[in-house]
Amino acid sequence: MKRIRIDDVAYVFSAGTTVVVEPGEVHEILNTGNTDLVVTYFGVLTDG
């Protein structure tokens, strides 16, 4: 099972899922399954 926790709220996700983490949000990705988890990270520079 693949989960992401954002500000202490856990969400289950699967292949092809896009997750947006806003600036200042605390996040953690968990892989509790037996298969590899491949994650692609990218950031977007915004004014503000």
Backbone as a ProteinNet text record, in pm:
[ID]
protein_1_A
[PRIMARY]
MKRIRIDDVAYVFSAGTTVVVEPGEVHEILNTGNTDLVVTYFGVLTDG
[TERTIARY]
85	0	89.5	52.7	128.6	43.5	105.8	32.3	118.8	51.4	119.1	46.3	123.7	67.4	100.2	-2.6	14.5	-49.3	31.6	-17.3	-99.6	-44.4	-103.3	-233.2	-264.6	-378.4	-322	-357	-302.6	-397.8	-339.4	-413.9	-349.4	-431.2	-381.9	-375.1	-269.2	-258.3	-203.4	-218.2	-171.1	-99.2	-51.7	23	-56	13.5	-48.1	-110.7	-103.7	-162.4	-72.5	-133.9	-62.2	-103.3	-5.3	-30.5	33	-41.5	10.9	31.4	154.3	186.7	217.9	138	154.3	273.8	333.5	445	403.8	490.4	465.7	394.9	340.8	275.7	381.5	366.9	457.4	407.3	497.2	454.5	554.9	502.5	583.2	518.5	599.3	550.5	589.2	491.9	513.5	483.3	573.1	550.3	550.3	432.2	422.3	400.2	411.1	391.5	521.3	511.7	626.7	685.8	628.8	679.8	746.3	835.5	904.9	807.6	840.8	765.6	858.2	817.2	895.8	821	889.4	827.5	905.3	832.9	894.3	853.1	953	927.9	959.8	882.8	920.6	858.4	922.3	872.3	841.6	750.6	711.8	738.5	817.6	848	731.7	679.5	569.9	608.2	548.4	567.5	479.8	533.4	448.7	518.7
-117.8	0	124.1	217.8	342.9	452.1	529.8	637	761.6	874.7	1000.8	1064.7	1117	1187.7	1335.7	1418.6	1563.6	1626.7	1696.9	1759	1661.7	1541.9	1437	1377.1	1396.1	1329.5	1234.1	1105.3	1003.8	980.8	966.9	938.3	819.1	725.5	611.2	653.9	612	643.4	524.9	530.8	422.1	482.3	396.4	440.1	543.8	647.9	751.4	864.9	857.4	961.2	1083.6	1201.6	1327.2	1386.1	1426.8	1485.8	1623.8	1721.8	1857.4	1883	1920.1	1958	2106.9	2182.6	2327.3	2366.7	2482	2529.7	2535.9	2484.4	2485.6	2362.5	2278.5	2156.1	2050.5	1983.8	1875.3	1748.8	1677	1558.5	1444.8	1324	1202.4	1097.9	1029.1	922.2	788.5	696.7	566.1	455.8	358.6	240.2	120.3	68	-46	-176.2	-170.1	-288.5	-359.6	-461.9	-544	-505.3	-406.2	-362.8	-226.5	-196.9	-68.6	46.8	157.9	281.4	379.4	425	521	653.9	758.1	890	991.2	1076.2	1186.2	1315.8	1392.5	1519.7	1633.9	1739.2	1861.6	1978.5	2090.7	2211.2	2317.3	2403.5	2514	2643.4	2729.1	2858	2953.1	3010.7	3105.6	3236.8	3343.4	3471.5	3474	3525.2	3535.1	3491.2
0	0	0	-81.4	-89.2	-25.5	63	130.2	134.8	134.7	160.9	277.5	368.6	482.9	465.4	465.9	454.5	577.3	655.8	779.7	862.9	884.3	969.1	915.9	788.2	725.4	620.9	630.9	540.3	423.2	302.7	180.5	112.5	63.9	-12.9	-158.8	-228.2	-370.1	-447.1	-579.5	-665.8	-785.7	-872.9	-990.4	-1069.2	-1113.7	-1193.8	-1114.7	-983.7	-898.6	-893.6	-901.3	-883.5	-749	-671.1	-539.8	-536.8	-490.9	-475.9	-327.2	-292.1	-155	-157.2	-85.5	-83.4	3.3	-24.8	58	205.4	289.5	433.6	486.1	397.6	443.8	473.4	585.5	623.6	555.5	486.9	414.2	426.8	411	418.5	328.7	248.7	162	223.9	229.8	291.4	191.6	181.6	99.9	192.7	222.4	312.6	236.1	102.2	19.1	-11.4	-93.3	-130.8	-266.1	-333.8	-463.1	-448.9	-542.7	-538.9	-560.2	-501	-520.8	-591.3	-709.2	-785.7	-781.7	-737	-720.8	-803.2	-874.2	-947.3	-879.5	-834.7	-767.5	-862.4	-855.6	-923.2	-848.9	-855.9	-790.2	-893.6	-857.6	-945.1	-871	-930.8	-871.5	-897	-789	-802	-734.5	-778.4	-710.7	-587.1	-480.1	-361.7	-244.8
[MASK]
++++++++++++++++++++++++++++++++++++++++++++++++

